[in-house]
């Protein structure tokens, strides 16, 4: 039994199965739930995105005008660039760190269950509480981190300095999400047969060779999933920066979701917000598809 | 120098684990430490340990109905969501793992794309949809909205686990004369307890921690804890002690869930090697 995703086959459905269209009965509940909670709202969004809605009885068809405005809006482009920078930074930090933590965990022996529970903990804390925890932790007046950094002679204030706000957000995201990568990588590591390590030892491989030529290739499947999940989720980040920095100082930590939420719920600009939503969603789909195609197609 | 560095990754990775553990625990310690202080103590002289530990912040939360009702509201939509997600995802994951059918691959991929949609995209349409059918400000609205993310993820995880169970098991049950329902409920599901535990963990993880949709879809009567916390910051000045105490209390259900599924979870993540 191989309970967790171990290879890229897991992302696709195997074809060696009997064909039976009655199986649709089994997926029908899922299709109904998702149709209700995804298809109807998405159709609404697409519908809004091509209309100018003055109030609910007065609306005009405007074609692609909102899309043009969104793609040319400098605030959208700024938020988009910031978003790309943030997602790339946290991926580059969290994936290697997660693998290293998982490797350390392999050697933790009897402490493994305890460490697993500890690692799972940040994943189960409400996102705004994560923001609150880091606010309390990093504030230069009452926070342990803030006071400690200032005591070391580095002037640090994340509410006033854009760079400090960025560093704090990245540190918070690493704190929050590295566990996910570590848990997936740990699941992958435990599935590598001992015979592989013995063979490597016979061939005189050092630890670095073992990591490079045995562990990383065997972890490929779980790492693809980890990168996909982190890519999607970091691209949607809203709550933690909203609580910690409120998008500031200025707009320096305003990411796409926060900009969209202000537009949709704050200003109630239905048409432009809907066009923004469609573009935003399509970009995430595009990134995931590009990543998936570039990585998974190599195998075939 | 660098080759020597790479020849020692055993101790290196152990140091990484210890270092990361400290990095993980320090903010949590600080939250707990703040929750045990009075506000005068917090804004007064800085100290690493609370000089006069007090439970007054927790007493404030347990005596104020706004706080404890908010906990109840959150738990009710999380529970509805988890049951609903598992209820629809288990049969779907089973047929995905056992049969080919018209459009199966397309359907599977389409489910995954829903997991990629940013919640902020759905704010407006959800608000209007649930207002129109009279579900706005009920736990069911938030639970259904969260299904958008938890159902695809559940199907995804469970399909992976179920595919690992050999189909011979299904056939043997049939040869033994068991009906499908008996096989599924008494044999198949118990074997996959670990898988269901891990899925439960992921559903809980999303529904309990999410703020944006929960805030948009809940009115005065179902305000969840995550929302009450953001309101308090602006309402009564900055009551850091009570805020920290509420934070500690929102961490507890997570610890409880991990504790209850700890065996399955460890097994699920560690592939049965740790028992």
Interface residues (C-beta under 8 A of the other chain):
Chain A: X1 X2 X3 X4 X5 X10 X12 X13 X14 X15 X17 X18 X19 X20 X21 X22 X23 X24 X25 X26 X27 X29 X30 X31 X32 X33 X34 X36 X37 X38 X40 X41 X42 X44 X45 X48 X97 X100 X101 X103 X104 X105 X106 X107 X108 X112 X113 X115 X116 X117 X118 X119 X120 X121 X122 X123 X124 X125 X126 X127 X128 X129 X132 X133 X134 X136 X137 X141 X142 X143 X144 X145 X147 X175 X178 X179 X183 X184 X186 X187 X190 X191 X206 X207 X208 X211 X232 X235 X236 X238 X239 X242 X243 X256 X257 X258 X260 X261 X264 X265 X270 X273 X274 X277 X280 X281 X284 X285 X288
Chain B: X3 X6 X7 X8 X9 X10 X12 X13 X14 X15 X16 X17 X18 X20 X21 X23 X24 X25 X26 X27 X28 X29 X30 X31 X34 X42 X43 X46 X48 X84 X87 X88 X89 X91 X92 X94 X95 X96 X98 X99 X100 X101 X102 X104 X105 X107 X108 X111 X113 X114 X115 X116 X117 X118 X119 X120 X121 X122 X123 X124 X125 X126 X128 X129 X144 X145 X147 X148 X151 X152 X155 X159 X160 X161 X163 X164 X165 X194 X195 X198 X201 X204 X205 X208 X209 X210 X211 X212 X216 X225 X226 X229 X230 X240 X243 X244 X247 X250 X251 X253 X254 X255 X257 X258 X259 X262 X265 X266 X267 X268 X269 X270 X271 X272 X273 X274
